[in-house]
């Protein structure tokens, strides 16, 4: 892969790869590192893709695998993250972002790929190397967990405080 082709892919997919990493890692610096590592692997990969979508799927697979490895790493398990404030437009989006963050990684990954990246269940199955049934099950369970988390938060806000 030459530098101009790499630059084109970075321009096209940097934001998508970064958002996927941030969705899994919940840390802007770690997400930037994962994004950079992903594009280094792309440069070293030395393979030409049949389409931009094929490259995008490959990049997402690499960044998801890298992010999972970071989450399993000794260094990551032994550190405490700083509370980074991600600017959100309104309270409803903030609640949703918090609820998404509370989901287990396997649900968060399929929800991100489906709702934020627009992939179908079949495409997600290929990216994550799992069955289509597993994707649809994770989507359903993830949505249910999100619904429960959002309902719990809503109840907390509506419950009057007793002094």
N, C-alpha and C positions, 0 to 999 in steps of 0.2 A: 504494500500500500504506500503510495507516495504522500507527501506532505499536503498537497492541495486537496486530495481526496479526504484525508484525515481532517483537515480544516473544515471542509464542507460538512462532514458528519458531526463534527463538534458544534458547528453553527446550527445544524438541524436538530440535534438531539441532546445537547447539553442540559437544557432545562428539564427535559423529560427524565433523563438519567438522574439528575440531582434530586428531583422531586421523589422519585422512587426510593433513593437512598435515604433521604430525609424522613420519608414515611416509615421506614423500617428502623432507622437509627435514632431518630429524635434528637439529633445533635448536628448543628450546621457545620461545624468543623469536620466531624467524622464523615458527614455526607459529601463535603467537598473532597476529602481525601478519597472516598470510595469512587466518586465521579472521576477524579483524576486517574486513579488506578485502572478504572474501566477503559478510559480512552488510551492509556498506555498499552493495555492488553490488545486493544483494537489495532494500534499501530504495529505491535509485534506479531499479531495474528497472521498477517500476510495472506489473507483470503479475500477474494472479491465476492461481494454479495450479489444475488440476483436482482434485488430491489432495495429501495430505501427501507421498506417495511421489514424485510428480512434482516437488515442491519439493525434496525430499531429493536426487533425482538431479541437478537443476539446480545445487544448492549444491555437490555433489561435483564436478561438471564444472567449475564456476568455481574451486573451491579447487585442483583438480589443475592446471588451466591456469595459475593464478596461481603455484603452487609451481614449475611447470616454468619459468615466466618468471623467477622469482627465481633458480633454479639456473643459468639462462643469463646472468644479469645480470653486468655487469662487476664491480660491487661484491662480489657473492658469490664470483666466481671469484678475486678478489684478496685475499680474507680467509681467515684460518685460524680454524677453529672451535675453541672451547674444548671440552675433553673433559667433556661434561655427563653426570653419572651419573643414569640413569633408574632409580628403584627397581624391582627385579624380585624376585618372591617366592622363586624358587629358581634354582639353577644351570642347570637344563635350560631354563627360560624365558629366562635370560640368554644362553645359547648360541644359542637360536633367535632372539632379538632381534638379536644380533650378526650371525648369518648373514643374516637379513632385511636388515639394514643394508648388508651387502656386496653385495646383489643390484643389478643395474642398475635404473634407475627404471622402465623399461617392464615389467619382471617384478614389481617391488615393488608397483606400482600395481594390477595385476590380482589379485595374491595378496591384497593388503589388501582390495580390494573384494569378492572372492569369500569369503575365509575369515573376515574380521573384520566385514564389513558384510552378508554373506549374499546378495549379488546373484548372479543366474544369469549365464551367459556371454552370453546375449542382452542382458540389462540392462546389463552392463558394456560391451558393444559399443556400445550407444546412448550411454552416458555418455562413453566415451572417443572416440566417433566413429571406430571401427575395425570391421572385420568380425568376426563371431562366430568364424570360423575363426582369425583372428589372436588373439582372446582365448583360445581353447582351446589354441592353439599356445604362447602365452606362459605360460599356466598350467602346461602340461606341461614346458616348458623351465625355468620358474622353480622348479617342484618338483624337477626333476632337479638344478639348480644348488644348491638348498638341501640336497638329499640329499648331494651331493658335498662341500659346505662342512661339513656336520655330520659326515660320515664323516672328513674330514681333521682336524677338531678332535678327534674321538674318538681317532684314531690318535696325535695329539700327546700326549694325556693318558695313553695306555696305554704309550707308548714309554719304557722306563726311561732315565733320564739317566745318561750315562757320565761319571765324574769323572776 
